[in-house]
Structure formats: C-alpha cells, structure tokens
C-alpha cells in the first residue's frame, strides 16, 4: 500500500510572522495523522518553519531549487542550501514556474536528478493546459512531461520521488477535475512509469492530485485508487481546511 501524502504549497504567501502563526495553529490539528504531511513554504519562511516543525513529523519543503550545486545564479537556491536549513522535500516544475519563469521539461528533469542526488524528496509536477484538455491532448502532454522529468533515473531513484498531477486549468481557478478525470490521468502517468521502469516501480510511486483540492472535495478525490494524496494550494493557508484534508487522507 502506498502511504498517502498531503503537501501544502503556500506559494508566495506568508511573512515569517504569518508563517509562525499558521504553523502554530495547524500543528495541534495534525497530531495523529496517518498520512505523510509536508508544508512547502517560501524561502524567507524556511528558517522559522524548520524550527517550528522540528520533531513534529511534518516535513519541511521548498517550492523550487536550482540544479547546480553552486555558482552565478542570482536569486536561486541549491539543494545543499535547502538541506542546511532543514528542508527534506522540494516542489519542482510547478505549472506556475513553467508559465511565468520559463521552466521547461528539460530543466525540471535536471532539477529532479539534482534533488535526488542530494537526498531531497522531489515532488515533480506535470499537467495540461485548458486548451490541451479540450483538444484531447492530456495524455500526450503528461506522458511527455513525465518521460522527460524521469529520464535517466533508476527504478530505485524513481521510487524515491513523488509525482503531482496538476491540471493547469484547475490551479487557483476553483475548477476541479472530476474524481474520475483525476484518477484516469494519474493512471496514465502510472502507466508511463510502468513502461519506463516496470510494474513494481510504477506500483510503488506516489502520484498526487493538485488543482483546487479542498476540505469539501478531498474525500472523493482521495478515495480514488490511483490518487495517493494531494498538493494543496489555497486550502493549505487555512489551518482548519488543511487539517480536514489530512484527516480525509488518514
């Protein structure tokens, strides 16, 4: 059985003081969770979040990293920097990074390999645009993105990462893929992994759904056999809502 993971993606929200308040409100509600839980916070919040999450069982995550170990990459963070501040996972290739900051399938793959080499848990995002969904291109798009992101990895490395299916049209829009749509597309992603690495690897990899999952719709999505958790945006900014999703996954 794949253990479910609920990862909160705070995006560009919360000063360190606000992060402290949110974490202090959320942690008592998350005690006893039977799933894995992560909070992926902005860079300025990593230090305070690391301090507050220490010993809680909640993983600390970052929202991006560079593939190089060091160098002239102004504004970027390396895997070693994330590890040094206490992060254990990192979101890679989020659609907002692809849309606004020129991330490509190839750079996502380079970051994935760098994160794995450093011992971080990559949460690798894939997903189609609205016009691609309407044009019947969903399977083609997620297949390409998954293949490039995982290219060159071993089965052991692949088992050590998480994939998040995020239909771009459902992120921050209030639109949500139906339970069946999400399950079907995650099944496609799993079949790609099976083709690349074999059935046992595909059956071991956790694939999350991300795209306006909230306290009201989480139970239905998480009941689907292919969905192993959620990458949570807006609902992760409200302690009660995030805890309700964790409870649904538990």
Wavefront OBJ file of the C-alpha trace (Angstrom):
o trace
v 0.000 0.000 0.000
v 1.257 3.468 -0.885
v 1.134 5.816 2.094
v -0.764 8.965 1.215
v 0.972 12.352 1.256
v -0.673 15.722 1.749
v 1.715 18.558 0.854
v 0.767 22.180 1.353
v 2.114 24.644 -1.218
v 1.944 28.096 0.307
v 3.107 29.728 -2.949
v 4.006 33.434 -2.447
v 2.176 33.867 0.826
v 3.078 34.446 4.486
v 5.811 36.509 6.066
v 7.844 34.741 8.771
v 5.479 36.098 11.441
v 2.453 34.866 9.488
v 4.163 31.519 8.911
v 4.716 31.138 12.644
v 1.045 31.828 13.363
v -0.181 29.383 10.723
v 2.135 26.567 11.781
v 1.286 27.030 15.447
v -2.415 26.854 14.569
v -2.033 23.829 12.314
v 0.268 21.542 14.272
v -2.183 20.666 17.075
v -4.759 19.754 14.406
v -2.306 17.490 12.579
v -1.340 15.293 15.525
v -2.006 11.628 14.922
v -2.161 11.953 11.140
v -1.952 8.545 9.496
v -0.607 10.002 6.249
v 2.609 11.856 5.472
v 2.327 15.646 5.702
v 4.546 18.389 4.278
v 4.496 22.174 4.262
v 6.266 23.766 1.285
v 6.978 27.366 2.192
v 8.575 30.460 0.624
v 12.330 30.780 1.056
v 12.039 33.531 3.688
v 9.940 31.193 5.859
v 12.231 28.156 5.712
v 14.198 29.002 8.851
v 11.226 29.676 11.140
v 9.280 26.757 9.686
v 12.237 24.435 10.240
v 12.391 25.477 13.875
v 8.664 25.046 14.468
v 8.256 21.777 12.548
v 11.250 20.085 14.171
v 10.119 16.892 15.867
v 6.518 17.281 14.680
v 6.650 14.639 11.964
v 5.614 17.249 9.373
v 8.149 17.545 6.553
v 9.508 20.916 5.536
v 9.560 21.587 1.812
v 10.751 24.306 -0.531
v 8.984 25.446 -3.683
v 11.884 25.425 -6.122
v 15.642 24.836 -6.412
v 18.421 25.087 -8.987
v 20.107 22.052 -10.495
v 23.633 23.401 -9.897
v 25.379 22.876 -6.565
v 26.662 26.473 -6.501
v 27.508 29.291 -8.869
v 26.482 32.535 -10.520
v 22.716 32.004 -10.396
v 21.402 35.129 -8.725
v 18.191 34.567 -6.781
v 18.404 30.769 -6.843
v 18.826 28.188 -4.074
v 20.792 24.951 -4.215
v 19.859 21.586 -2.787
v 22.617 21.950 -0.188
v 21.142 25.264 0.964
v 17.720 23.681 1.380
v 19.135 20.762 3.325
v 21.142 23.099 5.541
v 18.005 24.925 6.658
v 16.156 21.695 7.368
v 14.126 21.067 4.216
v 13.581 17.445 3.211
v 11.453 17.884 0.083
v 11.050 20.333 -2.784
v 8.376 21.079 -5.390
v 9.780 21.014 -8.927
v 8.224 22.071 -12.213
v 5.051 23.588 -10.809
v 2.917 24.943 -13.626
v 3.345 28.483 -12.325
v 7.115 28.050 -12.637
v 6.635 26.769 -16.179
v 4.175 29.539 -17.081
v 5.873 32.582 -15.548
v 9.548 31.647 -15.222
v 10.338 29.672 -18.374
v 10.709 26.266 -16.729
v 10.882 23.506 -19.330
v 10.536 19.739 -19.240
v 14.327 19.566 -19.547
v 15.101 21.911 -16.643
v 12.593 20.052 -14.482
v 14.445 16.840 -15.286
v 17.806 18.392 -14.356
v 16.390 19.644 -11.066
v 14.847 16.253 -10.318
v 18.166 14.484 -10.764
v 19.962 17.084 -8.617
v 17.400 16.830 -5.821
v 17.611 13.036 -5.745
v 21.416 13.125 -5.755
v 21.343 15.445 -2.737
v 18.857 13.332 -0.802
v 15.839 15.607 -1.149
v 12.369 14.260 -1.954
v 11.297 15.834 -5.266
v 7.608 16.496 -5.861
v 7.615 16.637 -9.651
v 4.638 18.428 -11.200
v 3.034 17.626 -14.548
v -0.239 18.753 -16.082
v -2.031 20.069 -19.137
v -3.403 23.471 -20.132
v -7.139 24.013 -20.607
v -6.819 24.093 -24.391
v -4.830 20.845 -24.270
v -7.559 19.188 -22.197
v -10.267 20.436 -24.564
v -8.198 19.329 -27.555
v -7.832 15.791 -26.273
v -4.093 16.219 -25.702
v -3.995 15.480 -21.950
v -2.477 12.005 -22.198
v 0.128 13.154 -24.717
v 1.174 16.131 -22.586
v 1.515 14.314 -19.262
v 3.292 11.421 -20.968
v 5.894 13.763 -22.455
v 6.388 15.692 -19.221
v 6.727 12.528 -17.143
v 9.155 10.860 -19.542
v 11.469 13.874 -19.707
v 11.372 14.508 -15.950
v 12.277 10.896 -15.134
v 14.697 10.310 -17.994
v 17.970 8.771 -16.858
v 16.772 7.744 -13.414
v 16.987 4.255 -11.960
v 13.998 2.389 -10.573
v 15.329 2.985 -7.060
v 15.523 6.742 -7.653
v 12.058 6.810 -9.180
v 10.536 5.087 -6.162
v 12.151 7.835 -4.061
v 10.242 10.673 -5.713
v 6.647 11.879 -5.863
v 4.744 12.974 -8.962
v 1.951 15.542 -8.714
v -0.657 15.739 -11.461
v -1.800 19.342 -11.674
v -4.197 20.232 -14.476
v -3.197 23.838 -15.100
v -6.802 24.867 -15.729
v -7.724 23.763 -12.194
v -4.993 25.613 -10.283
v -6.305 28.640 -8.421
v -9.384 28.803 -10.642
v -11.849 26.987 -8.418
v -12.279 24.436 -11.204
v -11.517 20.872 -10.214
v -11.014 17.765 -12.307
v -13.751 15.279 -11.514
v -12.706 12.381 -9.317
v -12.805 10.154 -12.391
v -10.810 12.564 -14.602
v -8.089 12.905 -11.991
v -7.939 9.159 -11.390
v -7.815 8.393 -15.115
v -4.982 10.825 -15.860
v -2.960 9.678 -12.857
v -3.440 6.166 -14.215
v -1.892 7.341 -17.481
v 1.108 8.745 -15.592
v 1.494 5.478 -13.716
v 1.397 3.561 -16.999
v 4.228 5.747 -18.321
v 6.292 4.906 -15.240
v 5.467 1.223 -15.748
v 6.672 1.432 -19.338
v 9.908 3.123 -18.254
v 10.751 1.211 -15.081
v 8.452 -1.792 -14.729
v 5.276 -2.624 -12.863
v 6.698 -2.880 -9.360
v 8.223 0.595 -9.600
v 5.009 2.059 -11.007
v 3.002 0.484 -8.203
v 5.358 1.979 -5.591
v 5.476 5.591 -6.819
v 3.130 8.024 -5.119
v 1.173 10.266 -7.502
v -0.712 13.189 -6.003
v -3.551 15.309 -7.361
v -3.125 19.068 -7.252
v -5.672 21.527 -8.551
v -8.090 23.200 -6.133
v -8.330 20.221 -3.780
v -10.047 21.480 -0.647
v -11.793 20.317 2.501
v -15.067 19.781 0.634
v -13.819 17.683 -2.296
v -10.793 15.936 -0.791
v -12.578 12.799 0.400
v -13.934 11.957 -3.054
v -10.630 12.534 -4.803
v -8.604 10.657 -2.191
v -10.937 7.658 -2.402
v -9.852 7.050 -6.000
v -7.483 4.079 -6.318
v -4.753 5.877 -8.299
v -4.651 9.073 -6.190
v -2.061 8.927 -3.412
v -2.600 12.326 -1.838
v -2.751 15.980 -2.721
v -0.590 19.013 -3.439
v -2.697 21.674 -1.761
v -2.633 25.357 -2.666
v -5.131 27.803 -1.183
v -6.513 25.384 1.395
v -3.037 24.938 2.882
v -3.159 28.575 4.055
v -6.032 27.802 6.464
v -5.147 25.531 9.357
v -8.632 24.015 9.698
v -9.020 23.339 5.987
v -5.556 21.799 5.662
v -6.190 19.613 8.710
v -9.501 18.457 7.239
v -7.738 17.320 4.063
v -5.108 15.499 6.123
v -7.891 13.825 8.065
v -9.556 12.725 4.827
v -6.256 11.200 3.697
v -5.760 9.473 7.046
l 1 2 3 4 5 6 7 8 9 10 11 12 13 14 15 16 17 18 19 20 21 22 23 24 25 26 27 28 29 30 31 32 33 34 35 36 37 38 39 40 41 42 43 44 45 46 47 48 49 50 51 52 53 54 55 56 57 58 59 60 61 62 63 64 65 66 67 68 69 70 71 72 73 74 75 76 77 78 79 80 81 82 83 84 85 86 87 88 89 90 91 92 93 94 95 96 97 98 99 100 101 102 103 104 105 106 107 108 109 110 111 112 113 114 115 116 117 118 119 120 121 122 123 124 125 126 127 128 129 130 131 132 133 134 135 136 137 138 139 140 141 142 143 144 145 146 147 148 149 150 151 152 153 154 155 156 157 158 159 160 161 162 163 164 165 166 167 168 169 170 171 172 173 174 175 176 177 178 179 180 181 182 183 184 185 186 187 188 189 190 191 192 193 194 195 196 197 198 199 200 201 202 203 204 205 206 207 208 209 210 211 212 213 214 215 216 217 218 219 220 221 222 223 224 225 226 227 228 229 230 231 232 233 234 235 236 237 238 239 240 241 242 243 244 245 246 247 248 249 250
